[in-house]
Amino acid sequence: MLHVTCPSNNIPERRYAVQVLFNELLGCNLIDDDIRFDVQAENYTIQVGNRQIVVEDHFFQQFPEPLSYLNAENLPSELSYFHAMGKEIPIIYGVDKYEETDNRIIIGLDIFGSTFFMLTRWEESLFGRDDEGDCAENLLFTVKNNISQRPLVHEYEYLLKTLLNNWGISTKEREYSVVMSHDVDGLVPPSCKKIAIDACRQIKNGPPKNPVVNLTWQQEILYKCTFPKAYSQVKLYVELCEKYGIPEWFYFKVCGKGEKEATYYYNDKRLKRVIDVLAAKNNPNIYIGFHPSQTTFDNQKQLEAEWGRIVNVTNAHPVLGRGHHLLYNLPTLRMWENMMSREGQPFRVSNCVFHSHQGFRSGIAVTYPIFDYYERRQMKLYEHPCQIMDTVIRYDAKKKSAEERWGEVKDIIEIVRYYKGELVLTWHIYIRNNSLINKYYQWGVKTVDYARGIK
């Protein structure tokens, strides 16, 4: 009853965009034969019985040669909006056009080219992602145009959903949910020996230059008294999430002595005890994830070494991962894919999050399959995007009031709820001064309480 016909160039890319929208999001369960490619087609045609929705092709049709779109000249330029059915939707590719007759609707917004742009993040490859593992967020189209706090893929999804429902096609209904994740970047309290050494050094040379990362010896004493065990800070968040019955994901580092940013060691018995305490809870909402160090970026040997460590420490094969500093590119993700596929289970990564503000980096708030735009194929990895991160709240304190920051957090929560997505929160666990830890925690309590209190 339902099939989609596409122009016959850029076939893997078009198929991916159609499958994510119609299968992953709308639940239409299209099979391969339902997604057709026609050399005569100039636009996309969604056939519903004797009715048609024509989605104009304003992107791929311009670049019939594979990968010829990967050029800065082909990035979207000025922002415009599509207007129909009372909606005003940002256009990445397309025009503001909507025409409707009894059996035919024509849409000028290129839903499929725009969805491909958001989900693949190919734009970032032009701004340093390939070489550096990250890019300047202020260069991104959605950030420059102040629409990064809108889940554009869901807006395109709901446009299709409305049209299909009006024609009697049922679509999938999701449930809104909340997840709290933790990058465990610090764990073990400072030893008495370390405090004594730091005290001597600071008495001689003065206090540390970076008071956020490096504590004064007095602050180290206070931290050690407040959080005497490696599990002490973890316990705060475990009890919070148990209270609200929400899933909690812990991403543990497994660095060795002498390795870059080794804030605790994979063979430290205290790390093993923390993981064992979490496992002993037999709580299906608690997951242990993999947090590979920044040295695993483009470094398969280090990645495989750290994967072996996390498997050994947890006595399991984690199904979740997030790179330290969120560093990744497609070659690194291929390493993840090759390594995880040996375990024979789906693996979710959670690297898609903004460093500088809350929002929807890939325009979506549900798990989705990753597409390798260089090799032109859907990967065996799934991205699990995050929308709200604690460090952004702290960074924003320099330029925004507490009310403004809380307003932005609330807005994101309410948007995810509206689109029935999965709200993913990231709250770090590391060694900081007690005042900062308490602020983070109180923000976490307030955020979870509001997120779970929405009906």
C-alpha positions in Angstrom: 0.0 0.0 0.0 2.9 2.3 0.7 6.1 2.7 -1.2 8.7 5.4 -2.0 10.2 6.0 -5.4 13.5 8.0 -5.5 15.8 9.3 -8.3 18.4 6.7 -9.2 21.6 8.4 -8.1 23.1 8.5 -4.6 21.2 5.3 -3.9 22.8 4.2 -0.6 22.4 7.8 0.8 18.8 8.1 -0.3 17.9 4.6 1.0 19.4 5.4 4.4 17.4 8.7 4.8 14.1 6.9 3.7 14.7 4.0 6.0 15.4 6.1 9.1 12.4 8.3 8.5 9.9 5.5 7.6 11.2 2.5 9.5 13.2 3.8 12.5 10.9 6.7 13.3 7.5 6.2 11.7 7.5 2.4 12.0 6.2 1.8 8.5 8.3 -1.4 8.1 9.2 -0.8 4.5 11.1 -3.7 2.9 13.7 -3.2 0.2 11.1 -3.6 -2.6 9.1 -0.7 -1.1 12.0 1.7 -1.7 12.4 2.0 -5.5 14.8 3.9 -7.7 13.7 5.2 -11.1 16.0 6.7 -13.7 13.1 8.9 -14.9 12.3 10.2 -11.4 13.4 13.8 -10.6 11.8 13.9 -7.1 10.7 11.6 -4.4 7.2 10.1 -4.6 5.5 8.6 -1.6 2.7 6.4 -3.1 -0.2 5.7 -0.7 -2.8 3.7 -2.7 -3.9 6.1 -5.5 -2.5 9.1 -3.7 0.9 10.7 -3.9 3.1 12.9 -1.8 5.8 14.4 -4.0 8.9 15.6 -2.1 11.0 17.8 -4.3 14.7 16.8 -4.5 16.8 19.9 -3.9 20.0 18.2 -2.8 21.2 14.9 -4.2 19.9 15.5 -7.7 22.4 18.3 -8.0 25.3 15.9 -7.3 24.8 12.7 -9.3 28.4 11.6 -8.9 29.1 9.8 -5.6 30.4 12.0 -2.8 30.5 15.1 -5.1 28.3 16.9 -2.5 31.2 16.8 0.1 32.3 20.4 -0.5 31.9 23.5 1.5 30.2 25.2 -1.4 27.4 22.7 -1.1 26.5 23.5 2.5 23.2 25.2 3.1 23.5 28.9 3.0 20.8 31.3 4.3 18.1 30.0 6.6 14.5 30.0 5.3 11.3 28.3 6.5 8.7 25.9 5.1 5.0 26.8 5.9 2.2 24.4 5.8 -0.6 23.2 8.1 0.2 25.8 10.7 3.8 24.7 10.9 7.0 26.7 10.3 9.8 24.3 9.7 13.5 25.3 9.1 14.6 24.4 5.6 18.1 23.0 5.2 17.6 22.1 1.5 14.5 23.0 -0.4 12.0 25.8 -0.9 8.9 27.1 0.8 6.3 25.3 -1.3 3.2 23.3 -0.4 0.5 22.4 -3.0 -2.4 20.1 -2.3 -5.2 18.6 -4.4 -7.5 15.6 -3.7 -4.9 12.9 -4.4 -1.6 14.7 -4.6 0.5 16.9 -2.3 3.8 18.6 -3.4 6.3 19.6 -0.8 9.2 21.9 -1.6 11.1 21.1 1.6 13.6 18.3 0.7 12.9 16.2 3.8 15.3 13.4 2.8 18.3 15.5 1.8 17.9 17.6 5.0 17.5 14.5 7.2 20.7 13.0 5.6 22.5 16.3 6.4 21.5 16.3 10.1 22.0 12.6 10.9 25.3 12.0 9.1 26.9 15.3 10.3 28.9 15.3 7.0 29.2 19.1 7.4 31.6 18.5 10.3 34.1 16.7 8.0 34.7 20.1 6.4 35.5 21.8 9.7 38.1 19.5 11.3 36.3 16.4 12.4 38.3 14.1 10.2 41.7 15.3 11.4 41.0 16.6 14.9 38.1 14.4 16.0 36.0 17.5 16.7 35.1 20.8 15.1 34.3 24.4 16.1 30.5 24.3 16.8 30.0 28.0 15.9 30.7 27.1 12.3 27.8 24.6 12.1 24.7 25.7 10.1 22.2 25.0 12.9 24.3 26.9 15.5 25.0 29.9 13.2 21.2 30.2 12.6 20.2 29.6 16.2 18.1 26.5 15.5 20.3 23.9 17.2 17.7 23.7 20.0 15.1 22.4 17.5 15.1 18.6 16.7 14.8 19.2 12.9 14.6 15.5 12.0 11.6 15.1 14.3 10.0 18.1 12.7 10.4 16.5 9.3 9.1 13.2 10.8 6.0 14.8 12.2 5.3 16.5 9.0 5.3 13.1 7.2 3.4 11.6 10.2 0.6 14.1 9.9 0.2 13.6 6.1 0.3 9.8 6.4 -2.2 9.7 9.3 -4.6 12.0 7.4 -4.6 9.4 4.6 -5.2 6.5 7.0 -1.6 5.2 7.4 -0.9 4.3 11.0 2.5 5.2 12.4 4.5 4.1 15.4 3.9 5.7 18.8 6.9 6.1 21.0 7.0 6.7 24.8 9.0 9.6 26.3 11.8 8.4 28.5 14.7 9.8 30.5 18.3 8.4 30.9 21.1 9.8 33.1 24.6 9.0 31.9 27.9 9.6 33.6 31.4 10.0 32.2 33.4 8.7 35.1 36.5 10.9 34.6 37.6 10.8 38.2 36.9 8.2 40.9 39.6 7.6 43.5 39.8 10.1 46.4 43.3 11.6 46.9 45.6 9.6 49.2 47.1 11.1 52.3 50.5 10.9 50.6 49.2 13.0 47.6 47.6 15.6 49.9 50.9 15.9 51.8 52.9 16.3 48.6 50.5 18.9 47.2 50.5 20.8 50.5 54.3 21.1 50.4 54.3 22.1 46.8 51.5 24.7 47.2 53.0 26.2 50.3 56.2 26.7 48.3 54.8 27.7 44.9 51.3 29.0 45.7 47.8 27.6 44.9 47.1 25.7 41.6 46.6 27.9 38.5 43.5 26.0 37.4 41.3 25.8 40.5 38.6 23.8 38.8 40.8 20.9 37.7 43.4 21.0 40.5 42.4 21.3 44.1 44.2 23.1 46.9 45.4 20.7 49.5 42.7 22.0 51.9 40.1 21.2 49.3 41.5 17.7 48.9 41.2 17.1 52.6 37.6 18.2 52.5 36.8 16.0 49.4 38.4 13.0 51.1 36.3 13.5 54.2 33.1 14.0 52.3 33.7 11.2 49.7 36.0 8.8 51.5 35.5 5.9 49.1 35.5 5.6 45.3 31.9 4.7 45.4 30.8 7.7 47.5 30.1 10.1 44.7 28.7 7.4 42.5 26.2 6.6 45.2 24.7 10.0 45.1 23.5 9.6 41.6 22.6 5.9 42.0 20.2 6.8 44.8 18.8 9.7 42.7 18.1 7.5 39.7 16.7 4.7 41.8 14.3 7.2 43.4 12.9 8.1 40.0 13.3 4.7 38.4 15.3 5.9 35.4 18.1 4.1 33.6 21.6 5.1 34.5 24.7 4.6 32.3 28.2 4.7 33.7 31.1 5.2 31.2 34.3 4.1 32.8 37.8 4.9 31.7 40.4 2.1 31.7 43.7 3.9 31.4 47.0 2.5 32.4 49.7 4.1 34.4 51.6 6.7 32.3 48.9 7.0 29.7 47.4 10.3 28.9 44.8 11.6 31.3 44.9 8.5 33.4 43.0 9.9 36.4 42.6 6.4 37.8 43.9 3.0 36.6 42.1 0.0 35.1 43.9 -2.4 37.5 43.0 -0.4 40.6 41.0 -2.7 42.9 38.8 0.3 43.9 37.5 0.6 40.3 36.7 -3.1 40.4 34.9 -2.7 43.7 32.7 0.1 42.3 31.8 -1.9 39.3 31.1 -4.9 41.5 28.8 -2.9 43.8 26.8 -1.6 40.7 26.6 -5.2 39.3 25.5 -6.6 42.7 22.4 -4.4 42.6 21.0 -6.5 39.8 19.3 -3.4 38.6 18.3 -3.7 34.9 18.4 0.1 34.7 22.1 0.3 35.5 24.5 -0.2 32.5 28.3 -0.2 32.5 29.7 1.5 29.5 33.1 2.0 27.8 34.8 5.4 28.0 37.9 5.0 25.8 40.7 7.6 26.3 41.5 10.4 23.8 44.6 8.4 22.7 42.3 5.8 21.1 41.3 8.4 18.5 42.7 7.0 15.2 44.6 4.4 17.2 43.3 0.9 16.8 46.0 -0.7 19.0 45.1 1.5 22.0 41.4 1.1 21.4 41.7 -2.7 21.4 43.9 -2.6 24.5 41.3 -0.5 26.4 38.4 -2.7 25.2 40.2 -5.8 26.5 40.6 -4.0 29.9 36.9 -3.0 30.2 35.8 -6.5 29.3 38.2 -7.9 31.9 37.2 -5.5 34.6 33.5 -5.9 34.1 33.6 -9.5 33.2 31.1 -8.6 30.5 30.9 -7.0 27.0 29.5 -3.5 27.4 27.0 -2.4 24.7 27.5 1.3 25.3 30.4 3.6 24.6 31.4 7.3 24.6 34.8 8.6 23.6 36.6 10.8 26.1 36.3 14.4 25.0 33.8 13.1 22.5 36.6 12.6 19.9 35.7 10.6 16.9 35.7 10.5 13.1 34.6 7.8 10.7 37.9 5.8 10.6 37.7 5.7 14.4 34.0 4.6 14.3 35.0 1.8 11.9 37.5 0.6 14.5 34.7 0.5 17.0 32.5 -1.3 14.5 35.0 -3.9 13.6 35.8 -4.6 17.2 32.3 -4.6 18.5 30.9 -6.8 15.7 33.1 -9.6 16.9 30.9 -9.7 20.0 27.8 -10.3 17.9 25.6 -7.7 19.5 24.4 -4.2 18.6 26.6 -1.4 20.0 25.5 2.1 20.8 27.8 5.1 20.9 26.9 8.4 22.5 29.2 10.9 21.0 26.7 13.3 19.4 26.3 16.2 21.9 27.3 19.8 21.9 30.1 21.0 24.1 29.0 24.6 24.3 25.3 24.6 24.7 22.3 22.3 25.2 20.5 21.1 22.1 20.1 18.5 19.3 23.4 18.1 17.5 22.0 15.6 15.0 18.5 17.0 15.1 17.0 13.9 16.8 16.3 12.5 20.3 16.2 8.8 19.7 18.8 6.1 18.8 19.5 5.8 15.1 21.9 3.9 12.9 25.1 5.6 11.9 25.9 6.1 8.2 29.5 6.1 6.9 29.3 8.7 4.2 32.8 7.9 2.8 32.2 4.2 2.4 28.5 4.9 1.6 26.9 2.4 3.9 24.9 2.0 7.1 27.2 0.9 9.9 26.6 -1.7 12.6 26.7 1.0 15.2 23.9 3.2 16.6 24.2 6.7 17.8 22.5 7.5 21.1 22.5 11.4 21.2 22.7 13.4 24.3 20.8 16.8 24.7 21.7 18.2 28.1 25.2 18.2 29.8 26.2 19.5 33.2 29.4 21.2 32.0 27.4 23.4 29.7 25.5 24.7 32.7 28.7 25.7 34.4 30.3 27.2 31.3 27.1 29.3 30.6 27.3 30.8 34.1 29.7 33.4 32.8 27.2 34.8 30.4 23.8 33.7 31.5 21.8 34.0 34.7 20.6 30.9 36.6 17.1 31.6 35.4 18.2 31.7 31.7 20.2 28.5 32.0 17.3 26.7 33.7 14.9 28.0 31.1 17.0 26.4 28.3 17.2 23.1 30.2 13.4 23.1 30.7 12.8 24.0 27.0 14.9 21.0 25.9 13.1 18.7 28.3 9.7 19.8 27.0 10.7 19.5 23.4 11.9 15.9 23.9 8.7 15.1 25.7 6.6 16.6 22.9 8.3 14.4 20.3 8.2 11.4 22.6 12.0 11.0 22.4 14.6 9.8 24.9 16.0 12.6 27.0 19.7 11.8 27.7 21.4 13.7 30.4 25.2 13.6 31.0 26.5 14.4 34.5 30.2 13.9 35.1 31.8 12.2 38.0 35.2 13.4 38.9 37.4 14.9 41.6 36.5 18.5 42.0 36.0 20.9 44.9 33.0 20.1 47.0 31.2 23.3 46.2 31.3 22.5 42.5 30.3 18.9 43.0 27.3 20.0 45.1 26.2 22.5 42.4 26.4 19.9 39.7 24.4 17.5 41.9 21.7 20.0 42.7 21.3 20.9 39.0 21.0 17.1 38.4 18.4 16.7 41.0 16.4 19.7 39.7 16.7 18.4 36.1 15.7 14.8 36.8 12.8 15.9 39.0 11.4 18.2 36.3 12.1 15.7 33.5 10.3 12.9 35.4 7.6 15.1 36.7 6.2 16.0 33.3 3.1 14.1 32.4 
